[in-house]
Amino acid sequence: MIFIKKRLGELPASEITDHQVYLDRRQFLNKSATLATASLLPVSMVNAATELEATFINLKQSPLSTDDELTTYESVTTYNNFYEFGTDKTSPAILAEKFPDKSKPWRVTIEGECDKPGEYDYDDLIRPFTLEERIYRFRCVEGWSMVIPWVGFPLADLIKRAQPNSRAKFVEFTTLYDPKQMPGQRRSVLDWPYVEGLRIDEAMNPLTLLSVGLYGQELLGQNGAPIRLVVPWKYGFKSIKSIVKIRFVETMPNSAWMKAGPREYGFYSNVNPDVDHPRWSQNKERRIGEFLKRKTEIFNGYSEQVAHLYTGLDLTKNF
């Protein structure tokens, strides 16, 4: 079935993507030349990239990338937090193997306090943007962390297209709700669908990324396919996966984890070694692949880029 839709405003019928063309394009992307991509990747990524099938081409290294050693592709794709596919770290890689259903075009809706709302397909979403290789330190609240080479583009670029109005103070994101594809949603672990949010200035920061891939390849289901958020100075649960809706709002969104545990999970969720989780210290972390723990850095080491966003804000009260 073909749906007539808008794409950040009025979309002429001549621009509507035929469903078979959509499928053919995705297949073409999945079979692009691996060696051509590998030649543009850092040396530490070449071995992993040349063993994989789906590739992006003409990638470039972001100047925002860290020099830290990358976490292995195997670890990044098999040790995951994605409660829609199970609450342990290994279930997502098993249960999300065929996610998302490639027979269904993925659509993202933009709505709320903006001048150009609309609904559009995945390909329409990423076509206007330059994909960059962005290597970010990605840490999670449990105390473990990874260094992942994300492929994506700044969320700010999409926000500028949507043209939020003066009432837009926050950006709210929503994950797909589909218990048939996401068996974890059959359990009341969280109030589904998963919702997260950022202040508009956080969303516009150059570090805030909409990711469509990692290690030069398309995202796998367990990593948040086909499109997810990456906010590297915040704990991992802020980086919402499998996004289907982006909404500009005037008041602070009540996110899934804020609802589930308001004493443990605040709206900001900035990486802060001085704010302990009620059940454990956040002063040290263990990076996957390393035996010893390392000291957690404030804002995950990105103070220079983001500390100004919180001038005058008490980060112990606004955790």
ChimeraX attribute file (.defattr): number of C-alpha atoms within 10 A of each C-alpha:
attribute: neighborCount
match mode: 1-to-1
recipient: residues
	/A:1	6
	/A:2	10
	/A:3	11
	/A:4	12
	/A:5	18
	/A:6	20
	/A:7	21
	/A:8	21
	/A:9	16
	/A:10	12
	/A:11	15
	/A:12	11
	/A:13	10
	/A:14	7
	/A:15	10
	/A:16	17
	/A:17	18
	/A:18	13
	/A:19	15
	/A:20	12
	/A:21	10
	/A:22	19
	/A:23	15
	/A:24	12
	/A:25	13
	/A:26	15
	/A:27	13
	/A:28	13
	/A:29	16
	/A:30	17
	/A:31	13
	/A:32	15
	/A:33	16
	/A:34	21
	/A:35	15
	/A:36	15
	/A:37	20
	/A:38	24
	/A:39	16
	/A:40	17
	/A:41	22
	/A:42	14
	/A:43	10
	/A:44	11
	/A:45	18
	/A:46	18
	/A:47	12
	/A:48	15
	/A:49	22
	/A:50	18
	/A:51	11
	/A:52	13
	/A:53	14
	/A:54	21
	/A:55	26
	/A:56	25
	/A:57	19
	/A:58	16
	/A:59	21
	/A:60	16
	/A:61	16
	/A:62	17
	/A:63	10
	/A:64	14
	/A:65	16
	/A:66	16
	/A:67	10
	/A:68	12
	/A:69	12
	/A:70	20
	/A:71	18
	/A:72	17
	/A:73	15
	/A:74	9
	/A:75	12
	/A:76	19
	/A:77	17
	/A:78	16
	/A:79	17
	/A:80	20
	/A:81	21
	/A:82	24
	/A:83	20
	/A:84	29
	/A:85	25
	/A:86	22
	/A:87	14
	/A:88	12
	/A:89	15
	/A:90	17
	/A:91	20
	/A:92	27
	/A:93	21
	/A:94	13
	/A:95	18
	/A:96	22
	/A:97	11
	/A:98	13
	/A:99	16
	/A:100	20
	/A:101	10
	/A:102	12
	/A:103	10
	/A:104	11
	/A:105	18
	/A:106	19
	/A:107	18
	/A:108	22
	/A:109	20
	/A:110	25
	/A:111	20
	/A:112	19
	/A:113	21
	/A:114	22
	/A:115	14
	/A:116	20
	/A:117	23
	/A:118	19
	/A:119	22
	/A:120	25
	/A:121	18
	/A:122	18
	/A:123	15
	/A:124	17
	/A:125	16
	/A:126	17
	/A:127	9
	/A:128	10
	/A:129	13
	/A:130	14
	/A:131	24
	/A:132	22
	/A:133	28
	/A:134	25
	/A:135	24
	/A:136	25
	/A:137	24
	/A:138	21
	/A:139	24
	/A:140	21
	/A:141	19
	/A:142	14
	/A:143	18
	/A:144	16
	/A:145	20
	/A:146	21
	/A:147	21
	/A:148	23
	/A:149	28
	/A:150	26
	/A:151	27
	/A:152	25
	/A:153	23
	/A:154	22
	/A:155	21
	/A:156	20
	/A:157	16
	/A:158	18
	/A:159	19
	/A:160	12
	/A:161	14
	/A:162	21
	/A:163	16
	/A:164	23
	/A:165	15
	/A:166	9
	/A:167	13
	/A:168	18
	/A:169	17
	/A:170	21
	/A:171	26
	/A:172	23
	/A:173	26
	/A:174	23
	/A:175	22
	/A:176	21
	/A:177	16
	/A:178	14
	/A:179	15
	/A:180	9
	/A:181	17
	/A:182	20
	/A:183	16
	/A:184	22
	/A:185	21
	/A:186	13
	/A:187	13
	/A:188	8
	/A:189	13
	/A:190	16
	/A:191	14
	/A:192	19
	/A:193	16
	/A:194	21
	/A:195	24
	/A:196	24
	/A:197	26
	/A:198	22
	/A:199	21
	/A:200	19
	/A:201	13
	/A:202	20
	/A:203	21
	/A:204	19
	/A:205	16
	/A:206	16
	/A:207	23
	/A:208	21
	/A:209	24
	/A:210	26
	/A:211	29
	/A:212	26
	/A:213	26
	/A:214	24
	/A:215	27
	/A:216	29
	/A:217	21
	/A:218	22
	/A:219	22
	/A:220	20
	/A:221	24
	/A:222	30
	/A:223	26
	/A:224	26
	/A:225	20
	/A:226	20
	/A:227	27
	/A:228	22
	/A:229	24
	/A:230	24
	/A:231	26
	/A:232	25
	/A:233	27
	/A:234	22
	/A:235	23
	/A:236	22
	/A:237	19
	/A:238	26
	/A:239	22
	/A:240	22
	/A:241	28
	/A:242	26
	/A:243	24
	/A:244	21
	/A:245	17
	/A:246	21
	/A:247	20
	/A:248	28
	/A:249	22
	/A:250	16
	/A:251	13
	/A:252	14
	/A:253	20
	/A:254	15
	/A:255	23
	/A:256	21
	/A:257	20
	/A:258	16
	/A:259	14
	/A:260	13
	/A:261	11
	/A:262	13
	/A:263	12
	/A:264	14
	/A:265	21
	/A:266	17
	/A:267	19
	/A:268	17
	/A:269	20
	/A:270	22
	/A:271	25
	/A:272	20
	/A:273	18
	/A:274	14
	/A:275	18
	/A:276	14
	/A:277	16
	/A:278	10
	/A:279	7
	/A:280	11
	/A:281	15
	/A:282	21
	/A:283	19
	/A:284	15
	/A:285	21
	/A:286	19
	/A:287	20
	/A:288	18
	/A:289	12
	/A:290	9
	/A:291	8
	/A:292	10
	/A:293	14
	/A:294	14
	/A:295	11
	/A:296	20
	/A:297	18
	/A:298	17
	/A:299	20
	/A:300	19
	/A:301	15
	/A:302	18
	/A:303	13
	/A:304	8
	/A:305	14
	/A:306	17
	/A:307	12
	/A:308	9
	/A:309	13
	/A:310	12
	/A:311	9
	/A:312	7
	/A:313	9
	/A:314	9
	/A:315	15
	/A:316	10
	/A:317	8
	/A:318	13
	/A:319	18
